[in-house]
Amino acid sequence: SEAWKHHKTVLKQFLAGFTSETSMSLALYTVLHKPLRDHIEQYILLLTKLNEVLKEGSEKDVVTSAIKEYVKLESFIRQVLDEACFTKSLWESLGCKFTDMLCVPERRLLEDSKNLHISASTNRSDRILLFDDVLVLIQGNSFQSFDLKLVWVDENCSEKSAPGLYGLRIITPEETFFLSAKDLQIKAVWQWKLNQAVRQALNGKRDFPLWGQTGEGSEPPSCRFFTYVFRLEGKFKSASYEGEWHRGKPHGKGTLKWRDGRNHVGDFKEGLEHGFGICLVPRRSQDRYDCYKCHWYEGKMRGYGICEYGNDMVYKGYFKENVRQGFGILENLSAENPFKYTGQWENDKKNGYGVWEDKDRGERYIGTWLNDHKHGQGIVVTQSGVCYQRTFHADKMVGSGILLLEDDSVYEGNFTEDLTFVGKGKLSFANGFVLEGTFTNKLGQGLQTHGILNTSNEQLDDRITKAQLGLEEFPVEKRWKGIYDQFLEFIHSGCKEETEESFTGFHIQTSKELRKSQEYLFCQRGTEDVSWKIEDILDELVQHQGLESLQSYLEKALKSSLHPLGKLLKALTIAFQATYSGIGANRHLLTMAQEEVKYYAKKIWEFYQGLLHLALEQKGQLPAKCVDGETRYVDQKACSVVLPLILPCFYPELFMLYMLYHEREDDLYCQGIVDLSLFPDIKLLEFLDVQKHLWPLKDLTLTTNQRRSLIKDKCFLSATECLQKLITTVDPREKLVILQKTYEEIESTVSRVVEKDYKLPMDDLLPLLMYVVSRAKIQHLGAEIHLIRDLMDPTNQGGLYDFLLTALEVRKCFRVTAA
């Protein structure tokens, strides 16, 4: 070896005292190998003589076993020496070119096709050499070598072999070829030697004894962990892969690194990215990276993913065939031109229904898109309160529209992007005047019109000032279809565990370091980030079909960001906030938002039903068939079971819209409450025409300096405190219960006053309820009442609840007082 050659002089001096042989290799054999071999032979001879004189028993068994081990060791040493000689002969017979490139001191030749004839497919080699670490194919003046750690041997390839030949298929990371032998025994020997060589290379040690322990003669493992650099043309050319392999292909967890800085870490299947993975792609013009955290399918992005672009934009949504497809959110986080788009994508472009927020301009566009342009019907809401609806064509407004101004004026006609009236139009003022004609806006002359001013109307019609936009243009069934489609496809696919995150999304921390770092920072998701087991979810669904049990289960599921139903609610919440929060808080969008929340409840109930049906089918139970009135049943269940559970997620934005819609009425009501609050109790009861025998004078405890007529906030105190709880809950059911308890408290107080059970007739109840309302001083009561009416369970409509809600609509009475 090179070590002996470099120290030849020292070696000769070392060997001078041991041998006089002139051959250095023979001298080394004599000094290092022969004594050990002689020593083993002496041990075998000694143990054999001892075995002959021992009687049958445990001692003799031990000696017999020792003899066998020493014989194996002797055979092993002989084999190692033979391989060394065999290898030495090979180096002497090969040309200098091959020897220089293949000769490694530690390398040993295990088999040569010249000695045991076998040939490679398509005449690709003249000679095949099996070493203890590589398989070499020599053809002419060139050769190919294959690392045995990444060689798989498959004997089941008879269909590929020519008649009369017995073949072996050799699988490597980038090539597959066949070895053919004319004799079945030769094939068997090569197969055994190849498998043994591969197994020994993987283990990093030789088999001992020579033929291996029991069971070691089996095939090497098909799944391995290794590093390899791809050479041939293809998507992985020049990439280094470190990770798990199976039969010549990346399979399992692994890391790909290209020379240009691209990295991919994640799951692989049969040689392609498949499953969750993170990919870093360097940007050419900047020293930054695009980071894709996504699910992959057969080498392409597919399913939910998060892309953090190097230009400070972030996309969270769905991919297909490596492009954005389906529902997704694109946000520009940079200080320059910040924006956010929430909506549908098709072929990497904004297509379909979506919401665009331009943070610089303070505008939000709600409408349809085509090829990254506003196209079709759209609503624009501005930060100043102006709101308009127009038809768009490639980002340009076309045709006439409706413009709702912040002072409650309404313009119907054509107008420019800077909201200047042009052409024929109709302007309805807040005071009821209507101007209809042709509008022009000449430079330096301001807005001019030629038309008719109608002053006959006393006030503007509520149908105009409170006009609701988007209802016909954007049917609720067609909004956010991209979200529903993914969850529906998940159910139809059988809710497979491995595809759950791909369909329903995942939660992972955004990392700027991950985008900027060339090295992959691998993404750890702890136990709290792992989704619920789908099997457990389906089992639980079957166990919780009773109403109370179901409500408890749904409440838990919807609050979890890991349960599919919880993920669906989270996605819908994001879409709702993107539309109606902040700039989107405009009273002209109330009905649009209200019907959207109801539809959310309906879809969540439908998906729950889909999961339940799947769970029952997997257990061999037949789900209940649809019957007449199924739609009405779904609506009822969605409203009574699901809506109260999901309403807290949408309540802040929704109630803001209710407040804005009823702002004028509530302002008058509040002024009336302020005026009535100046009255002492007895004066207020008298003013409201409450029957005197119903006055709770017994509740007024006086001091010596007090007069009964000046006492405030003492009468019907329990009912007042009960009604004040109305603002402590968002659930319409609980609000109705509070109203009912308030009524019961009023009736209980009256019964105590008259000293008998007393059922209040409607004529007596209304002024008493007005008194309690005035003392409760609930802000935005009109918004509260309408929210309860719109979102309450339909089964609660009519009867006492309806009467109480009607009685609470006392703003007109307070308006008179305020006047």
Disulfide bonds with the S-S distance in Angstrom:
none
